[in-house]
């Protein structure tokens, strides 16, 4: 295994973990709001946060690119300073986070919907505020499902390719991830390298899905 | 136990799917029952009182504390209402064991300056929960769950206990086992209670005052026995009919049956009942369904039924095609209610003041453990 492969693996794990961490709180919160509250425009919010799941990842990447370009909403000319994201590991993380957010929200929403709202009412009548009810009753009861959601989000981030390549490029040793390394290996015809990377991707993905399935099943029982 | 400080004043209007809930009552007795068929608005009423329905209009006040006044924009959150809620299905917290469930509302009891351990120990003693404390929720039987749910509500130091058909999710045998616990709670805890029920046995054995709801409106109110035999209310009990509930004393234990005595003075009235394991001279509640009693104008012979009692007809009420007859066994025993068809009533020429024989099968009688009320 050469050092660029190792770096690609490191960058992948690093960026995917960071992306999962970034998505954790907003994802859980949006999932809770979608599961428990009724408000005008709920379906629209639900559709918007679900979009990255159905759009071509390159389209999402292109949108992010527009946002972050010099003239974009988050670009240098608007903000007055350069966020310095494009073509760095930050861009990899951002692409991973945006692409895994909808998956986290969907899965966590199901977890919250699986908690009987009457249990929350009981907690309220026993003297607990809404916030305390959320942290001491809703969250522990939905915990397995939320954990499963984060694992799914993490695996989605690990495999992210389209959006990442669009805004972070495929720079070996800098922004090349497992997914883009496989693509490069295939392009240059390096079969050994491709098989090796494929093996790693298989193992991580398989374990993650297994754990996530196990956790979701335990919650529904 | 009339006490102005704990009178619940309720005036609530709430839109429901099929009709509007619109009730206005003051509950000052210890236990007030709310009776009605399912879908009559009972649960919605309890949830509104608990603060779990926010769209209601009206006022709500316990003693001097105003919980809710829609016109003046007052809405106390459920966690600030000092309510214990016992739901139909227990709704225990599955991520906590029995003890943690019981203590879930302990913070409020503490905040109110009550000593949690005192309440906790008392609740455990009254509901006999000691052996369950370390069990996880999914190992409990239906009856045990309801006892824990009751205990959890009581441990939070409530000023008002709301019970939403606490026995409805249990099978008949289990109900008989849990009902005595409800009676113990009623007798041991000085907390006002609202009991929603569609069981004539529950409301008669637990309530001092009964409100009947139909399509969201109060149609009758008063002493449970009188209200339940009212022609407008009786049909609501549907197949359950009316249950005669009397206190009695176990006087003799035969090999296959028990004998109980009704009334305290005067000539003893004995009834043979199915055998239950208990000591002599203990008091019980006996329940006899009104439609299981046969009326005869002459003393019959050669019957398998174990009990033939002499009685005098006090009144006859018409309820649809049926007649509700009240008959007196003795002056110190509450009158029995008997349900017969209009045809039977006519053929036997039953009328007020007529002497008759009441025939009751032993197996029609159910004995409930009774708590001495002292």
Interface residues (C-beta under 8 A of the other chain):
Chain A: X116 X118 X119 X121 X122 X123 X124 X125 X126 X127 X128 X129 X130 X137 X140 X141
Chain B: X47 X50 X51 X52 X77 X78 X79 X80 X81 X83 X84 X85 X87 X91 X93 X94 X95 X104 X105 X107 X108 X111 X152 X153 X156
